[in-house]
Amino acid sequence: MTQSPTPTPTKLAVLTVPAFKDNYLWLIHDGVHAAVVDPGDGEPILEALRANGLTLTAILLTHHHADHTGGVPLLLEQAAVPVFGPRNDGIKTVTHPLSEGDRVQVPGLDLRFSVLDVPGHTLGHIAYVREDDDVHWLFCGDTLFGAGCGRLFEGTPAQMAASLGKLAALPDDTLVYCAHEYTLSNLRFAEAVEPDNRALQMRVAADSQARGTHLPTVPSTIAIEKATNPFLRYQEAAIVDSLVAAGRLARGAEPVTAFAALREWKNVF
C-alpha cells in the first residue's frame, strides 16, 4: 500500500474569506498550515480550511468586537490552537496577550509579526506587521480601512490620529489587510472633502470597477492610502479648506481638531 506524499509548505499566501455583510476574515497559509486573523464567524473558516486542505495552527485577534471574535469558540472546538490578541481589550479566549513591542512567531508558519498598539476604535486595539525584509503586510482590523478609518467607539480623536500616524509610517509597499469592504462608501466621502485629488479620482475608477465584478478592493497599500485616504491627509490644505467651508472647523485650528471634525463629518455623511 502506497502512502500519499506529505504536503510540502509553499510560499505564504493570504486567502480572503468573506463573512456577514461586508467582513473579510484573513487566512494566512503555506499550503499546509494556516493562521486566521479576526474570525468573526467560524463556519466559513472551517469550510476554507477543508476546501484547501489546511490545518489551523493559530488564531490572531485585533480587538474585542464580536464580528472579529465570534468564531473563536467554534474553531477551538475543532483545534486546540493558541489565540493571540490584545493584552488590554478584554477578550477572554486570548491565551497569548500582546501589546506594542511584542513579536509573534506564528506556530506552523514561517511568519513573524511585530505588534503595534493602535487605540481609537477600541482602547486595546492592536495591529500585526509582518517582519520580513522583502514582503510587508499589515493586519489592522478596524483601525485603517480602504480610504477611511474606524469609528471612535472607545478612544479619542488624538488616539486615532496617532494610531493612523504609526501605520502611515510603514513602508509604502505594505499591503493593508483591513477587515471590511467599506472602500466605495469611504471614497464618496473622500471625494467630497478633496474633490481635486487626481490620485483619488483614479482610485475611485479602479475600485468601482473591482466591485462591479465582485472583487475585493483590499488589500490596498500604505502608498495608496497616503495618497487618497482623508484620515491620513487631514492636514492637507484642501481638506482643511473643505472643513472650514462646511462650517465644521475654524481657520487655524489644531490638526487634531481637524481630524476630529473630519471623523464627525464622516459619521453623518
Sequence and secondary structure as in RCSB ss.txt:
>XXXX:A:sequence
MTQSPTPTPTKLAVLTVPAFKDNYLWLIHDGVHAAVVDPGDGEPILEALRANGLTLTAILLTHHHADHTGGVPLL
LEQAAVPVFGPRNDGIKTVTHPLSEGDRVQVPGLDLRFSVLDVPGHTLGHIAYVREDDDVHWLFCGDTLFGAGCG
RLFEGTPAQMAASLGKLAALPDDTLVYCAHEYTLSNLRFAEAVEPDNRALQMRVAADSQARGTHLPTVPSTIAIE
KATNPFLRYQEAAIVDSLVAAGRLARGAEPVTAFAALREWKNVF
>XXXX:A:secstr
          S EEEEEEETTTEEEEEEESSSEEEEE  S HHHHHHHHHHHT EEEEEE S   HHHHTTHHHH
HHH    EEEETTS  TT SEEE TT EEE TTSS EEEEEE  SSSTT EEEEE  SS  EEEEETSEETTEE 
  SSS HHHHHHHHHHHHTS TT EEEESB  HHHHHHHHHHH TT HHHHHHHHHHHHHHHTT     EEHHHH
HHH TTT TTSHHHHHHHHHTTSS TT  HHHHHHHHHHHHHH 
